[in-house]
Amino acid sequence: MPQRHAGAPTPEERGTELTHVDRNGRARMVDVSAKPWTVRLALARCRVQLHTPWVTGAPGTEVPVSWPELLEEARLAGIQAAKHTSELIPLCHQLASAHTDVHLQLSHRGVEIEGTAQVVAPTGVEMEALTACATAALTVVAAVLPSDPDASIEDLTLWRKSGGRSGEWERAVAPEA
C-alpha cells in the first residue's frame, strides 16, 4: 500500500473522479494554468524477465547479445522516449525535462530497470518516468525475443513522486530482490 506523507491529500481528499474525463465522459486535458510551478520528480521501475540460461552467462552457453551495448541502447531509448511522452500518450502535457535518466542492471531474473524524470512545471512527470522504463524494456525485449520468445515485461510501477499539491509519495512495499 502506498505511503502518504505529511501534507499529502488522503485518498478521500483526492476523490475518485478521473481527471482526464469530463462530466459527459469525453476525454479532456487537465487545465494546469493556475497550478504553481514546482520541482517535480518521479521514479518508476520494471523488469524484463528472461528465461534462457545465457542471461547469467552460465558455463557452456553462447551469449547472443552484447549486454553492455544493449543496455546502453535501451538506456538511451528510454531517455529519448521520456522526452516524447506527450506525443505518445494523449492528453499528457508537453514538458521540458530538467533531467531524465534510466538505469539498467542484469540480475538473476533478467534486466532490472529504473527510470527517473525531473521537471520544474505545474504538473507531474510520472508518465515520463513510466514511459522511460517501458521503452527501455521494449528495447531489451526487441533484442532478445528471437532467442527468448518467453521474455516479458513485468511490474511496470511508479515507486516515488514528489512536488506539487500531493507532496511526497512513496510506495510502501520494497521491490523484490
C-alpha positions as CSV (number, residue, x, y, z in Angstrom):
1,M,0.0,0.0,0.0
2,P,1.4,3.5,-0.9
3,Q,2.5,5.7,1.9
4,R,1.0,9.1,2.4
5,H,3.4,11.7,3.7
6,A,2.6,14.7,5.9
7,G,0.6,17.3,3.9
8,A,-0.3,15.0,1.1
9,P,-4.0,14.6,0.4
10,T,-5.8,11.5,1.6
11,P,-7.5,9.2,-0.9
12,E,-10.8,10.7,0.2
13,E,-9.4,14.2,-0.5
14,R,-8.2,13.2,-3.9
15,G,-11.6,11.9,-4.8
16,T,-12.5,9.2,-7.3
17,E,-13.0,11.2,-10.5
18,L,-10.9,10.5,-13.5
19,T,-9.0,13.8,-14.1
20,H,-8.8,13.3,-17.9
21,V,-12.6,12.7,-18.4
22,D,-15.2,15.5,-18.2
23,R,-18.8,15.2,-16.8
24,N,-20.1,14.0,-20.1
25,G,-17.5,11.2,-20.4
26,R,-15.4,12.9,-23.0
27,A,-11.6,12.9,-22.8
28,R,-10.1,16.3,-21.7
29,M,-6.8,17.8,-20.9
30,V,-6.4,18.9,-17.4
31,D,-6.0,22.7,-17.0
32,V,-2.9,23.3,-15.1
33,S,-2.6,27.0,-15.8
34,A,-3.4,28.1,-12.2
35,K,-1.1,25.5,-10.6
36,P,2.2,26.6,-9.2
37,W,5.5,25.7,-10.9
38,T,7.4,23.4,-8.6
39,V,10.2,20.9,-8.9
40,R,8.5,17.5,-9.7
41,L,10.3,14.2,-9.5
42,A,9.1,10.7,-10.4
43,L,10.8,7.3,-10.2
44,A,9.4,4.2,-11.9
45,R,10.7,0.6,-12.1
46,C,10.1,-2.5,-14.2
47,R,11.8,-5.7,-15.1
48,V,12.4,-7.7,-18.3
49,Q,12.0,-11.3,-17.2
50,L,14.3,-13.6,-19.3
51,H,14.0,-17.3,-19.5
52,T,17.3,-18.5,-21.1
53,P,20.5,-19.7,-19.4
54,W,22.7,-17.2,-21.3
55,V,21.2,-14.4,-19.2
56,T,23.6,-15.2,-16.3
57,G,26.4,-16.3,-18.6
58,A,26.1,-19.9,-17.4
59,P,29.1,-22.1,-18.4
60,G,28.8,-23.6,-21.9
61,T,26.1,-21.2,-23.0
62,E,26.6,-18.9,-26.0
63,V,25.6,-15.3,-25.3
64,P,23.8,-14.0,-28.4
65,V,23.7,-10.4,-27.0
66,S,26.4,-8.0,-26.2
67,W,25.0,-6.8,-22.8
68,P,26.9,-3.6,-22.4
69,E,25.9,-2.3,-25.8
70,L,22.3,-3.5,-25.5
71,L,21.8,-1.9,-22.0
72,E,23.3,1.4,-23.3
73,E,21.0,1.3,-26.3
74,A,18.0,0.6,-24.0
75,R,19.0,3.4,-21.6
76,L,19.2,6.0,-24.5
77,A,15.9,4.7,-25.9
78,G,14.2,5.2,-22.5
79,I,15.6,8.8,-22.1
80,Q,14.5,9.7,-25.7
81,A,11.0,8.3,-25.2
82,A,10.5,10.2,-21.9
83,K,11.2,13.4,-23.9
84,H,8.3,12.4,-26.3
85,T,5.8,11.2,-23.7
86,S,3.2,13.9,-24.7
87,E,3.4,12.6,-28.3
88,L,2.8,9.0,-27.2
89,I,0.1,9.4,-24.6
90,P,-2.9,11.5,-25.5
91,L,-3.6,14.4,-23.1
92,C,-0.2,14.4,-21.4
93,H,1.2,17.9,-21.1
94,Q,4.3,18.6,-23.1
95,L,7.1,19.1,-20.5
96,A,10.6,20.5,-20.8
97,S,12.6,17.8,-19.0
98,A,15.1,19.1,-16.4
99,H,16.6,15.7,-16.0
100,T,15.8,12.1,-17.2
101,D,17.8,9.0,-16.5
102,V,17.5,5.3,-16.9
103,H,19.5,2.6,-15.1
104,L,19.6,-1.0,-16.2
105,Q,21.1,-3.9,-14.3
106,L,21.4,-7.6,-15.1
107,S,20.0,-9.8,-12.4
108,H,19.2,-13.5,-11.9
109,R,15.7,-12.7,-13.1
110,G,16.6,-10.7,-16.2
111,V,17.1,-6.9,-16.5
112,E,16.0,-4.6,-13.7
113,I,15.1,-1.1,-15.0
114,E,14.7,2.2,-13.1
115,G,13.7,5.4,-14.7
116,T,13.7,8.9,-13.1
117,A,12.3,12.1,-14.5
118,Q,12.5,15.6,-13.1
119,V,11.0,18.9,-14.3
120,V,10.0,22.3,-13.0
121,A,6.4,22.6,-14.0
122,P,2.8,22.8,-12.9
123,T,2.2,19.1,-13.5
124,G,3.9,15.9,-12.6
125,V,6.3,13.7,-14.5
126,E,5.0,10.3,-13.6
127,M,4.2,9.4,-17.2
128,E,7.6,10.4,-18.3
129,A,9.3,8.1,-15.8
130,L,7.0,5.2,-16.7
131,T,7.5,5.8,-20.4
132,A,11.3,5.8,-19.9
133,C,11.1,2.4,-18.2
134,A,8.6,0.8,-20.6
135,T,10.6,1.9,-23.7
136,A,13.9,0.7,-22.3
137,A,12.2,-2.6,-21.5
138,L,10.8,-2.8,-25.0
139,T,14.3,-2.2,-26.4
140,V,15.7,-5.1,-24.4
141,V,12.8,-7.4,-25.5
142,A,13.3,-6.5,-29.2
143,A,16.9,-7.6,-29.0
144,V,16.3,-10.9,-27.0
145,L,13.0,-12.0,-28.4
146,P,14.5,-14.1,-31.3
147,S,16.5,-16.1,-28.7
148,D,14.0,-15.9,-25.8
149,P,10.4,-15.8,-27.0
150,D,9.2,-16.1,-23.4
151,A,10.8,-12.7,-22.5
152,S,8.2,-10.5,-20.7
153,I,8.0,-7.0,-19.2
154,E,6.8,-7.2,-15.6
155,D,5.9,-4.9,-12.7
156,L,5.9,-1.5,-14.5
157,T,5.2,0.6,-11.5
158,L,5.5,4.1,-10.1
159,W,7.6,4.0,-6.9
160,R,8.0,7.6,-5.9
161,K,6.9,11.1,-6.8
162,S,7.4,14.5,-5.2
163,G,6.4,18.1,-5.8
164,G,3.1,19.7,-6.3
165,R,-0.1,19.6,-4.2
166,S,0.3,15.9,-3.2
167,G,3.8,16.4,-1.8
168,E,6.0,13.4,-1.2
169,W,4.6,9.9,-2.0
170,E,6.5,6.6,-2.0
171,R,5.2,3.1,-2.5
172,A,5.5,1.3,0.9
173,V,6.4,-2.2,-0.5
174,A,10.0,-2.6,-1.4
175,P,10.7,-4.2,-4.8
176,E,11.7,-7.9,-4.7
177,A,15.4,-8.5,-4.7
